[in-house]
Structure formats: structure tokens, C-alpha cells
Amino acid sequence: MEGVTDQPVTHEVLDSTRLDGLYRMHATRAKRTAFLLTGDAEAAADVVHDAFVRLAGRFVDVRHPEVFAAYLRRTIVSLVRTGHRSATRERRHLERHGAPSEAIEVDVAGGLAVRDALMKLTMRQRAAVVLRYYEDLPEAEIADALRCRPGTVKSLLSRGLDVLREELR
């Protein structure tokens, strides 16, 4: 047969090409979301990288690329939530032992005051606020990303906004 090669086409080659396209399509927005959740550009880049690595292993299961953004969001929120606990411990340790302060980064949220206020929210409140007002997601999708009920999302948003209003006064 003409045009047929002896070399088999592997899923690995096809999937890495598709994943590359998904990365180019979603990475910038994912990094901004992760930055708003972590407050740190380097940590955000690490979280997004880790999220894509985790999804690459499961990419064969993603039959509909349009749902990839939801998988990615859920993975980012999960990674930030679990990493946030250890980062908080590290930060407290460094503060107690007089670690040098880091340079102030450009804030994509519109000012240092907003970023500082976001960092005062609990992780779940911050995730709900960022996913609602930055990602512009409906409550049902936020509930899916946070693995909670829509009523819990409403409560997280309400309490989070109360804290933000108070902090930004």
C-alpha cells in the first residue's frame, strides 16, 4: 500500500501535540488565576505547570477538549489548597528567623491593596471570589471546582466579599 509506513502512530505523540495546543490556549489565564489564588507569581507558575503535568497523565480520558478548562481549574484550586498549608508554615518559619523581604511584584488584580485583601481571605473564600469575579464562572461551576454545594459557594462569596469590603475601606 502506498503512503502507509511501518511505524505505528502512538497515542503519546498525538496526545502531546493536543496537550501543547491546550497549554497554549489556557496557560496565560491559568497563571493569572493561580496568581490571584497564591499571591506569588513564581508559585502560580509552578502550580500551573504541576496542573498540566497532572492532567497530561489523564489526558487520554479527556474526550471533549472543551471541558479541559474545568479540569484545569479544579486541579489548580486543589494544588493551591494543598500547597497553601505548607507554604503558610514555610512563610511563618522564614518570618520568625528574619528572612529578607521579597521584591514587590506587579499586581494584576489592580493594586497591592486588593492583593493584600485577597490574601486575608480563607483559601476557599479566595478561590470562590477569584473563580466568580475573575474567571466569571457561574456558581454551579465554582461548586464543581471547589467540590462543594452551590449554597456553600454563595456563603463563601458573601463572607469573602464582606472581608474584602472591610479590608479595602
LOBA-573544 format. One record per residue: x, y, z of N, C-alpha, C, O in turn; residue in three letters; residue number from 0. Coordinates in nm, 4 decimals, padded with zeros to 6 digits. Layout:
BEGIN
nu|nv|nw|cau|cav|caw|cu|cv|cw|ou|ov|ow|residu|num
X|Y|Z|X|Y|Z|X|Y|Z|X|Y|Z|ALA|NUM
...
//
This chain:
BEGIN
nu|nv|nw|cau|cav|caw|cu|cv|cw|ou|ov|ow|residu|num
00.0838|-00.1187|00.0000|00.0000|00.0000|00.0000|00.0875|00.1240|00.0000|00.1867|00.1333|00.0723|MET|0
00.0488|00.2155|-00.0805|00.1265|00.3379|-00.0906|00.0868|00.4346|00.0215|-00.0315|00.4469|00.0531|GLU|1
00.1851|00.5034|00.0820|00.1580|00.6042|00.1856|00.1486|00.5475|00.3257|00.1352|00.6235|00.4217|GLY|2
00.1552|00.4149|00.3402|00.1479|00.3531|00.4727|00.2897|00.3222|00.5168|00.3684|00.2657|00.4408|VAL|3
00.3216|00.3591|00.6390|00.4557|00.3333|00.6906|00.4523|00.2176|00.7880|00.3465|00.1793|00.8378|THR|4
00.5682|00.1633|00.8141|00.5795|00.0540|00.9112|00.5738|00.1053|01.0545|00.5514|00.0283|01.1479|ASP|5
00.5940|00.2349|01.0714|00.5999|00.2912|01.2054|00.4592|00.3155|01.2587|00.3800|00.3847|01.1948|GLN|6
00.4270|00.2586|01.3765|00.2930|00.2800|01.4326|00.2804|00.4213|01.4881|00.3766|00.4790|01.5387|PRO|7
00.1610|00.4746|01.4775|00.1323|00.6056|01.5370|00.0924|00.5804|01.6811|-00.0019|00.5060|01.7080|VAL|8
00.1634|00.6419|01.7730|00.1338|00.6191|01.9147|00.0440|00.7287|01.9685|00.0453|00.8417|01.9196|THR|9
-00.0345|00.6939|02.0702|-00.1195|00.7927|02.1361|-00.0351|00.9009|02.2013|-00.0761|01.0167|02.2106|HIS|10
00.0840|00.8612|02.2466|00.1725|00.9552|02.3145|00.2051|01.0751|02.2244|00.2008|01.1896|02.2694|GLU|11
00.2372|01.0489|02.0987|00.2709|01.1564|02.0057|00.1497|01.2437|01.9799|00.1601|01.3664|01.9824|VAL|12
00.0345|01.1821|01.9549|-00.0867|01.2591|01.9279|-00.1288|01.3400|02.0493|-00.1642|01.4572|02.0367|LEU|13
-00.1250|01.2775|02.1681|-00.1699|01.3458|02.2884|-00.0795|01.4630|02.3241|-00.1280|01.5669|02.3690|ASP|14
00.0529|01.4476|02.3044|00.1421|01.5577|02.3403|00.1178|01.6765|02.2482|00.1312|01.7910|02.2913|SER|15
00.0826|01.6519|02.1229|00.0522|01.7615|02.0315|-00.0751|01.8324|02.0755|-00.0801|01.9554|02.0776|THR|16
-00.1767|01.7568|02.1103|-00.3028|01.8167|02.1557|-00.2835|01.8899|02.2879|-00.3378|01.9986|02.3074|ARG|17
-00.2067|01.8308|02.3785|-00.1823|01.8942|02.5070|-00.1064|02.0251|02.4889|-00.1318|02.1224|02.5599|LEU|18
-00.0134|02.0273|02.3940|00.0599|02.1500|02.3655|-00.0364|02.2610|02.3226|-00.0238|02.3754|02.3663|ASP|19
-00.1308|02.2266|02.2381|-00.2300|02.3253|02.1948|-00.3159|02.3732|02.3107|-00.3453|02.4923|02.3214|GLY|20
-00.3562|02.2811|02.3973|-00.4348|02.3196|02.5148|-00.3526|02.4083|02.6086|-00.4051|02.5022|02.6685|LEU|21
-00.2235|02.3775|02.6206|-00.1377|02.4608|02.7050|-00.1327|02.6038|02.6509|-00.1506|02.7003|02.7252|TYR|22
-00.1083|02.6155|02.5212|-00.1029|02.7495|02.4613|-00.2356|02.8233|02.4775|-00.2376|02.9451|02.4952|ARG|23
-00.3444|02.7507|02.4714|-00.4764|02.8118|02.4805|-00.5116|02.8554|02.6233|-00.5782|02.9573|02.6416|MET|24
-00.4676|02.7795|02.7246|-00.5155|02.8011|02.8618|-00.4105|02.8508|02.9616|-00.4476|02.8956|03.0701|HIS|25
-00.2831|02.8446|02.9294|-00.1786|02.8701|03.0291|-00.1801|03.0123|03.0829|-00.1651|03.0313|03.2036|ALA|26
-00.1975|03.1119|02.9985|-00.1915|03.2505|03.0456|-00.3022|03.2789|03.1465|-00.2765|03.3344|03.2533|THR|27
-00.4237|03.2415|03.1131|-00.5358|03.2643|03.2049|-00.5184|03.1821|03.3325|-00.5484|03.2294|03.4421|ARG|28
-00.4699|03.0593|03.3177|-00.4483|02.9736|03.4342|-00.3442|03.0344|03.5283|-00.3600|03.0285|03.6503|ALA|29
-00.2379|03.0927|03.4721|-00.1349|03.1556|03.5553|-00.1917|03.2764|03.6291|-00.1581|03.2993|03.7453|LYS|30
-00.2767|03.3533|03.5635|-00.3377|03.4688|03.6312|-00.4277|03.4235|03.7449|-00.4259|03.4815|03.8535|ARG|31
-00.5061|03.3202|03.7198|-00.5928|03.2670|03.8247|-00.5098|03.2142|03.9406|-00.5400|03.2425|04.0565|THR|32
-00.4063|03.1385|03.9106|-00.3206|03.0843|04.0157|-00.2511|03.1963|04.0922|-00.2319|03.1859|04.2133|ALA|33
-00.2131|03.3042|04.0220|-00.1509|03.4177|04.0903|-00.2474|03.4807|04.1893|-00.2091|03.5135|04.3016|PHE|34
-00.3727|03.4978|04.1480|-00.4716|03.5560|04.2378|-00.4982|03.4653|04.3571|-00.5315|03.5140|04.4651|LEU|35
-00.4842|03.3359|04.3397|-00.5048|03.2426|04.4499|-00.3838|03.2343|04.5422|-00.3992|03.2151|04.6628|LEU|36
-00.2634|03.2487|04.4867|-00.1425|03.2329|04.5681|-00.0813|03.3649|04.6119|-00.0183|03.3722|04.7173|THR|37
-00.0996|03.4706|04.5306|-00.0364|03.5985|04.5610|00.1112|03.6024|04.5243|00.1814|03.6965|04.5613|GLY|38
00.1593|03.5019|04.4523|00.3008|03.4921|04.4211|00.3163|03.4415|04.2772|00.2651|03.3349|04.2432|ASP|39
00.3863|03.5172|04.1936|00.3988|03.4828|04.0514|00.4742|03.3517|04.0303|00.4348|03.2708|03.9463|ALA|40
00.5812|03.3299|04.1050|00.6577|03.2059|04.0887|00.5777|03.0852|04.1341|00.5781|02.9813|04.0680|GLU|41
00.5094|03.0986|04.2461|00.4257|02.9882|04.2943|00.3138|02.9599|04.1949|00.2791|02.8441|04.1716|ALA|42
00.2571|03.0651|04.1361|00.1497|03.0481|04.0378|00.1998|02.9709|03.9164|00.1322|02.8800|03.8682|ALA|43
00.3171|03.0065|03.8673|00.3735|02.9358|03.7513|00.3982|02.7889|03.7857|00.3724|02.7007|03.7038|ALA|44
00.4479|02.7629|03.9062|00.4713|02.6244|03.9497|00.3401|02.5461|03.9569|00.3332|02.4309|03.9140|ASP|45
00.2367|02.6095|04.0114|00.1069|02.5432|04.0250|00.0509|02.5078|03.8873|00.0019|02.3969|03.8664|VAL|46
00.0583|02.6023|03.7937|00.0057|02.5764|03.6590|00.0848|02.4651|03.5916|00.0272|02.3775|03.5271|VAL|47
00.2162|02.4686|03.6067|00.2991|02.3623|03.5496|00.2588|02.2270|03.6082|00.2390|02.1301|03.5348|HIS|48
00.2470|02.2212|03.7398|00.2085|02.0968|03.8058|00.0700|02.0502|03.7608|00.0471|01.9307|03.7421|ASP|49
-00.0223|02.1454|03.7435|-00.1575|02.1098|03.6993|-00.1541|02.0468|03.5604|-00.2206|01.9461|03.5362|ALA|50
-00.0771|02.1056|03.4696|-00.0673|02.0481|03.3354|00.0005|01.9118|03.3383|-00.0380|01.8222|03.2633|PHE|51
00.1006|01.8952|03.4237|00.1669|01.7653|03.4350|00.0676|01.6603|03.4842|00.0636|01.5490|03.4317|VAL|52
-00.0120|01.6952|03.5843|-00.1113|01.6006|03.6351|-00.2147|01.5660|03.5293|-00.2541|01.4502|03.5154|ARG|53
-00.2583|01.6664|03.4551|-00.3598|01.6411|03.3525|-00.3024|01.5656|03.2335|-00.3753|01.4928|03.1660|LEU|54
-00.1742|01.5813|03.2067|-00.1128|01.5100|03.0942|-00.1238|01.3599|03.1151|-00.1440|01.2849|03.0196|ALA|55
-00.1107|01.3162|03.2381|-00.1233|01.1737|03.2683|-00.2636|01.1213|03.2490|-00.2824|01.0022|03.2240|GLY|56
-00.3618|01.2078|03.2601|-00.5020|01.1688|03.2446|-00.5605|01.2171|03.1128|-00.6807|01.2045|03.0897|ARG|57
-00.4776|01.2715|03.0277|-00.5263|01.3356|02.9062|-00.6006|01.2389|02.8152|-00.6885|01.2809|02.7399|PHE|58
-00.5676|01.1124|02.8205|-00.6366|01.0141|02.7386|-00.7856|01.0119|02.7738|-00.8693|00.9834|02.6881|VAL|59
-00.8186|01.0419|02.9002|-00.9583|01.0408|02.9441|-01.0363|01.1633|02.8979|-01.1593|01.1627|02.9030|ASP|60
-00.9689|01.2670|02.8536|-01.0372|01.3900|02.8123|-01.0796|01.3737|02.6671|-01.0018|01.3979|02.5748|VAL|61
-01.2024|01.3328|02.6490|-01.2548|01.3104|02.5149|-01.3105|01.4389|02.4540|-01.3235|01.4497|02.3321|ARG|62
-01.3427|01.5343|02.5373|-01.4004|01.6601|02.4911|-01.3119|01.7757|02.5364|-01.3194|01.8166|02.6523|HIS|63
-01.2277|01.8294|02.4472|-01.1340|01.9349|02.4850|-01.2011|02.0588|02.5458|-01.1367|02.1342|02.6187|PRO|64
-01.3299|02.0800|02.5163|-01.3976|02.1982|02.5711|-01.4140|02.1917|02.7227|-01.4373|02.2946|02.7862|GLU|65
-01.4025|02.0735|02.7815|-01.4124|02.0621|02.9270|-01.2752|02.0700|02.9945|-01.2656|02.0649|03.1172|VAL|66
-01.1703|02.0823|02.9147|-01.0352|02.0871|02.9699|-01.0190|02.2025|03.0690|-00.9540|02.1861|03.1723|PHE|67
-01.0776|02.3194|03.0388|-01.0648|02.4351|03.1282|-01.1198|02.4036|03.2672|-01.0619|02.4456|03.3674|ALA|68
-01.2290|02.3313|03.2739|-01.2860|02.2947|03.4040|-01.1942|02.1993|03.4794|-01.1735|02.2149|03.5997|ALA|69
-01.1386|02.0997|03.4084|-01.0415|02.0094|03.4713|-00.9214|02.0885|03.5238|-00.8753|02.0664|03.6358|TYR|70
-00.8723|02.1797|03.4425|-00.7554|02.2588|03.4792|-00.7842|02.3452|03.6011|-00.7038|02.3502|03.6942|LEU|71
-00.8991|02.4137|03.6010|-00.9370|02.4984|03.7157|-00.9437|02.4176|03.8436|-00.8896|02.4579|03.9465|ARG|72
-01.0109|02.3026|03.8368|-01.0255|02.2181|03.9555|-00.8889|02.1740|04.0064|-00.8651|02.1730|04.1272|ARG|73
-00.7998|02.1380|03.9160|-00.6663|02.0935|03.9540|-00.5862|02.2071|04.0169|-00.5163|02.1864|04.1161|THR|74
-00.5962|02.3271|03.9595|-00.5251|02.4433|04.0153|-00.5740|02.4732|04.1560|-00.4935|02.4933|04.2469|ILE|75
-00.7053|02.4763|04.1745|-00.7611|02.5044|04.3076|-00.7146|02.3990|04.4065|-00.6768|02.4315|04.5190|VAL|76
-00.7170|02.2740|04.3656|-00.6742|02.1660|04.4539|-00.5267|02.1783|04.4907|-00.4900|02.1625|04.6071|SER|77
-00.4429|02.2062|04.3924|-00.2993|02.2201|04.4189|-00.2702|02.3396|04.5092|-00.1864|02.3312|04.5990|LEU|78
-00.3396|02.4509|04.4850|-00.3178|02.5683|04.5701|-00.3636|02.5391|04.7119|-00.2963|02.5764|04.8080|VAL|79
-00.4777|02.4727|04.7257|-00.5305|02.4422|04.8589|-00.4328|02.3556|04.9366|-00.4044|02.3844|05.0529|ARG|80
-00.3807|02.2501|04.8750|-00.2892|02.1617|04.9469|-00.1521|02.2261|04.9656|-00.0882|02.2062|05.0690|THR|81
-00.1066|02.3023|04.8676|00.0226|02.3687|04.8784|00.0198|02.4882|04.9708|00.1222|02.5266|05.0274|GLY|82
-00.0985|02.5475|04.9862|-00.1131|02.6668|05.0691|-00.0779|02.6378|05.2144|-00.0174|02.7209|05.2822|HIS|83
-00.1157|02.5204|05.2613|-00.0875|02.4862|05.4007|00.0620|02.4811|05.4273|00.1097|02.5364|05.5263|ARG|84
00.1360|02.4147|05.3391|00.2800|02.4047|05.3620|00.3491|02.5379|05.3364|00.4474|02.5694|05.4034|SER|85
00.3001|02.6168|05.2414|00.3594|02.7480|05.2151|00.3399|02.8411|05.3344|00.4287|02.9200|05.3668|ALA|86
00.2253|02.8324|05.3992|00.1999|02.9154|05.5167|00.2981|02.8807|05.6282|00.3515|02.9694|05.6947|THR|87
00.3212|02.7523|05.6479|00.4185|02.7105|05.7506|00.5581|02.7610|05.7163|00.6300|02.8096|05.8037|ARG|88
00.5969|02.7495|05.5890|00.7293|02.7970|05.5472|00.7425|02.9477|05.5684|00.8448|02.9941|05.6188|GLU|89
00.6401|03.0246|05.5305|00.6432|03.1696|05.5435|00.6565|03.2105|05.6902|00.7339|03.3006|05.7226|ARG|90
00.5817|03.1451|05.7783|00.5912|03.1762|05.9218|00.7312|03.1458|05.9751|00.7859|03.2214|06.0554|ARG|91
00.7876|03.0355|05.9299|00.9222|02.9996|05.9725|01.0223|03.1059|05.9263|01.1079|03.1485|06.0038|HIS|92
01.0114|03.1481|05.8012|01.1029|03.2496|05.7483|01.0853|03.3836|05.8198|01.1835|03.4531|05.8457|LEU|93
00.9618|03.4200|05.8516|00.9373|03.5465|05.9225|00.9980|03.5436|06.0627|01.0539|03.6432|06.1085|GLU|94
00.9871|03.4305|06.1300|01.0440|03.4187|06.2651|01.1951|03.4269|06.2650|01.2550|03.4749|06.3613|ARG|95
01.2572|03.3804|06.1580|01.4029|03.3760|06.1529|01.4621|03.4893|06.0704|01.5778|03.4825|06.0287|HIS|96
01.3837|03.5924|06.0471|01.4346|03.7134|05.9838|01.4763|03.6983|05.8389|01.5810|03.7501|05.8001|GLY|97
01.3992|03.6302|05.7590|01.4315|03.6157|05.6171|01.4165|03.7505|05.5473|01.3299|03.8295|05.5849|ALA|98
01.4990|03.7783|05.4468|01.4880|03.9054|05.3758|01.3545|03.9161|05.3034|01.3015|03.8169|05.2535|PRO|99
01.3007|04.0380|05.2982|01.1728|04.0573|05.2306|01.1920|04.0465|05.0805|01.2971|04.0824|05.0275|SER|100
01.0899|03.9968|05.0126|01.0965|03.9792|04.8682|01.0582|04.1089|04.7981|00.9911|04.1943|04.8560|GLU|101
01.1009|04.1229|04.6737|01.0652|04.2404|04.5948|00.9155|04.2407|04.5674|00.8548|04.1351|04.5496|ALA|102
00.8567|04.3584|04.5642|00.7145|04.3713|04.5345|00.6948|04.3492|04.3855|00.7663|04.4068|04.3035|ILE|103
00.5967|04.2646|04.3503|00.5703|04.2326|04.2117|00.4569|04.3195|04.1579|00.3782|04.3756|04.2341|GLU|104
00.4501|04.3295|04.0260|00.3393|04.3990|03.9628|00.2135|04.3196|03.9923|00.2128|04.1972|03.9795|VAL|105
00.1066|04.3886|04.0319|-00.0152|04.3215|04.0735|-00.1192|04.3245|03.9633|-00.1631|04.4321|03.9227|ASP|106
-00.1593|04.2081|03.9142|-00.2590|04.2010|03.8086|-00.3993|04.2264|03.8619|-00.4911|04.2460|03.7823|VAL|107
-00.4187|04.2269|03.9888|-00.5524|04.2460|04.0457|-00.5895|04.3930|04.0581|-00.6985|04.4250|04.1056|ALA|108
-00.5012|04.4828|04.0165|-00.5382|04.6236|04.0194|-00.4808|04.7014|04.1356|-00.5211|04.8159|04.1565|GLY|109
-00.3908|04.6468|04.2106|-00.3266|04.7188|04.3194|-00.2861|04.6265|04.4322|-00.3444|04.5200|04.4525|GLY|110
-00.1863|04.6693|04.5039|-00.1381|04.5891|04.6165|-00.2428|04.5743|04.7252|-00.2476|04.4718|04.7931|LEU|111
-00.3265|04.6750|04.7425|-00.4295|04.6672|04.8456|-00.5273|04.5537|04.8173|-00.5682|04.4821|04.9087|ALA|112
-00.5640|04.5379|04.6923|-00.6562|04.4302|04.6555|-00.5888|04.2945|04.6767|-00.6495|04.2019|04.7305|VAL|113
-00.4637|04.2838|04.6342|-00.3926|04.1577|04.6533|-00.3795|04.1248|04.8011|-00.4031|04.0113|04.8424|ARG|114
-00.3421|04.2241|04.8806|-00.3294|04.2001|05.0236|-00.4626|04.1599|05.0854|-00.4678|04.0725|05.1720|ASP|115
-00.5705|04.2241|05.0405|-00.7036|04.1897|05.0908|-00.7414|04.0475|05.0506|-00.7978|03.9734|05.1311|ALA|116
-00.7112|04.0091|04.9280|-00.7391|03.8718|04.8837|-00.6639|03.7706|04.9695|-00.7173|03.6644|05.0018|LEU|117
-00.5414|03.8027|05.0062|-00.4603|03.7099|05.0855|-00.5145|03.6933|05.2275|-00.4779|03.5983|05.2967|MET|118
-00.6006|03.7838|05.2713|-00.6578|03.7725|05.4059|-00.7793|03.6803|05.4086|-00.8253|03.6419|05.5162|LYS|119
-00.8311|03.6447|05.2927|-00.9437|03.5524|05.2855|-00.8946|03.4103|05.3120|-00.7771|03.3792|05.2930|LEU|120
-00.9865|03.3252|05.3561|-00.9502|03.1838|05.3658|-00.9285|03.1317|05.2240|-00.9735|03.1936|05.1276|THR|121
-00.8611|03.0205|05.2109|-00.8329|02.9650|05.0792|-00.9618|02.9425|05.0004|-00.9690|02.9773|04.8825|MET|122
-01.0627|02.8850|05.0638|-01.1889|02.8563|04.9938|-01.2615|02.9852|04.9549|-01.3176|02.9937|04.8457|ARG|123
-01.2611|03.0850|05.0428|-01.3235|03.2135|05.0082|-01.2509|03.2772|04.8899|-01.3139|03.3254|04.7957|GLN|124
-01.1180|03.2768|04.8960|-01.0387|03.3361|04.7886|-01.0655|03.2645|04.6565|-01.0831|03.3286|04.5530|ARG|125
-01.0686|03.1321|04.6606|-01.0953|03.0557|04.5386|-01.2333|03.0898|04.4831|-01.2481|03.1092|04.3625|ALA|126
-01.3330|03.0972|04.5686|-01.4687|03.1298|04.5230|-01.4734|03.2696|04.4609|-01.5333|03.2884|04.3550|ALA|127
-01.4108|03.3666|04.5258|-01.4111|03.5049|04.4746|-01.3370|03.5132|04.3415|-01.3861|03.5755|04.2473|VAL|128
-01.2203|03.4515|04.3326|-01.1423|03.4569|04.2089|-01.2162|03.3870|04.0952|-01.2226|03.4387|03.9837|VAL|129
-01.2718|03.2697|04.1235|-01.3424|03.1975|04.0183|-01.4696|03.2699|03.9748|-01.5079|03.2630|03.8580|LEU|130
-01.5344|03.3383|04.0666|-01.6582|03.4098|04.0313|-01.6290|03.5414|03.9593|-01.6857|03.5685|03.8534|ARG|131
-01.5409|03.6225|04.0164|-01.5239|03.7589|03.9651|-01.4062|03.7757|03.8695|-01.4020|03.8736|03.7949|TYR|132
-01.3112|03.6836|03.8698|-01.2043|03.6900|03.7706|-01.2340|03.5951|03.6544|-01.2279|03.6348|03.5381|TYR|133
-01.2659|03.4700|03.6866|-01.2970|03.3719|03.5831|-01.4397|03.3875|03.5305|-01.4727|03.3339|03.4247|GLU|134
-01.5254|03.4612|03.6044|-01.6641|03.4866|03.5648|-01.7436|03.3562|03.5492|-01.8219|03.3398|03.4556|ASP|135
-01.7211|03.2647|03.6431|-01.7903|03.1363|03.6388|-01.9219|03.1429|03.7148|-01.9336|03.2162|03.8130|LEU|136
-02.0199|03.0675|03.6702|-02.1440|03.0572|03.7477|-02.1215|02.9742|03.8743|-02.0235|02.9004|03.8845|PRO|137
-02.2121|02.9870|03.9695|-02.1962|02.9199|04.0984|-02.1842|02.7683|04.0845|-02.1109|02.7047|04.1602|GLU|138
-02.2556|02.7102|03.9885|-02.2509|02.5644|03.9714|-02.1099|02.5181|03.9332|-02.0630|02.4160|03.9836|ALA|139
-02.0427|02.5910|03.8458|-01.9067|02.5527|03.8066|-01.8073|02.5769|03.9192|-01.7113|02.5014|03.9347|GLU|140
-01.8296|02.6811|03.9975|-01.7434|02.7064|04.1138|-01.7605|02.5926|04.2137|-01.6629|02.5430|04.2699|ILE|141
-01.8852|02.5518|04.2352|-01.9123|02.4406|04.3268|-01.8410|02.3145|04.2797|-01.7875|02.2387|04.3606|ALA|142
-01.8404|02.2925|04.1496|-01.7711|02.1762|04.0946|-01.6203|02.1861|04.1195|-01.5571|02.0884|04.1598|ASP|143
-01.5637|02.3030|04.0956|-01.4191|02.3217|04.1148|-01.3793|02.3074|04.2615|-01.2734|02.2528|04.2926|ALA|144
-01.4646|02.3567|04.3511|-01.4340|02.3508|04.4943|-01.4853|02.2234|04.5602|-01.4589|02.1970|04.6775|LEU|145
-01.5598|02.1447|04.4814|-01.6197|02.0210|04.5326|-01.7075|02.0467|04.6545|-01.6901|01.9874|04.7609|ARG|146
-01.8015|02.1369|04.6345|-01.8967|02.1684|04.7399|-02.0326|02.1965|04.6749|-02.0468|02.1848|04.5532|CYS|147
-02.1301|02.2326|04.7543|-02.2634|02.2623|04.7028|-02.2723|02.4088|04.6603|-02.1975|02.4923|04.7111|ARG|148
-02.3627|02.4408|04.5680|-02.3803|02.5805|04.5260|-02.4144|02.6743|04.6427|-02.3738|02.7905|04.6432|PRO|149
-02.4884|02.6236|04.7408|-02.5195|02.7057|04.8585|-02.3950|02.7429|04.9363|-02.3857|02.8531|04.9905|GLY|150
-02.2995|02.6519|04.9421|-02.1722|02.6799|05.0085|-02.0957|02.7871|04.9328|-02.0307|02.8722|04.9935|THR|151
-02.1034|02.7832|04.7999|-02.0372|02.8855|04.7182|-02.0959|03.0224|04.7502|-02.0219|03.1196|04.7658|VAL|152
-02.2275|03.0307|04.7601|-02.2923|03.1589|04.7922|-02.2438|03.2112|04.9271|-02.2164|03.3302|04.9425|LYS|153
-02.2338|03.1222|05.0231|-02.1860|03.1611|05.1557|-02.0404|03.2068|05.1510|-02.0050|03.3083|05.2110|SER|154
-01.9561|03.1320|05.0795|-01.8148|03.1698|05.0674|-01.8001|03.3060|05.0006|-01.7189|03.3881|05.0430|LEU|155
-01.8788|03.3295|04.8963|-01.8733|03.4583|04.8273|-01.9190|03.5713|04.9181|-01.8549|03.6762|04.9244|LEU|156
-02.0284|03.5504|04.9876|-02.0813|03.6541|05.0753|-01.9813|03.6908|05.1850|-01.9531|03.8085|05.2073|SER|157
-01.9286|03.5904|05.2522|-01.8322|03.6162|05.3597|-01.7018|03.6743|05.3059|-01.6425|03.7634|05.3667|ARG|158
-01.6579|03.6229|05.1914|-01.5356|03.6740|05.1303|-01.5495|03.8208|05.0907|-01.4587|03.9005|05.1141|GLY|159
-01.6624|03.8560|05.0312|-01.6847|03.9957|04.9917|-01.6949|04.0870|05.1130|-01.6496|04.2014|05.1086|LEU|160
-01.7538|04.0375|05.2209|-01.7591|04.1167|05.3450|-01.6183|04.1481|05.3944|-01.5893|04.2615|05.4326|ASP|161
-01.5315|04.0481|05.3937|-01.3930|04.0688|05.4377|-01.3223|04.1669|05.3446|-01.2514|04.2563|05.3908|VAL|162
-01.3414|04.1504|05.2142|-01.2768|04.2410|05.1183|-01.3238|04.3850|05.1369|-01.2427|04.4776|05.1349|LEU|163
-01.4531|04.4037|05.1548|-01.5052|04.5408|05.1768|-01.4419|04.6039|05.2998|-01.4022|04.7204|05.2985|ARG|164
-01.4333|04.5246|05.4063|-01.3756|04.5761|05.5311|-01.2271|04.6076|05.5137|-01.1797|04.7112|05.5603|GLU|165
-01.1543|04.5192|05.4473|-01.0113|04.5398|05.4279|-00.9796|04.6576|05.3355|-00.8777|04.7246|05.3525|GLU|166
-01.0657|04.6823|05.2393|-01.0387|04.7865|05.1402|-01.0919|04.9245|05.1800|-01.0762|05.0210|05.1053|LEU|167
-01.1538|04.9336|05.2957|-01.2010|05.0651|05.3444|-01.0870|05.1513|05.3862|-01.1080|05.2647|05.4295|ARG|168
//
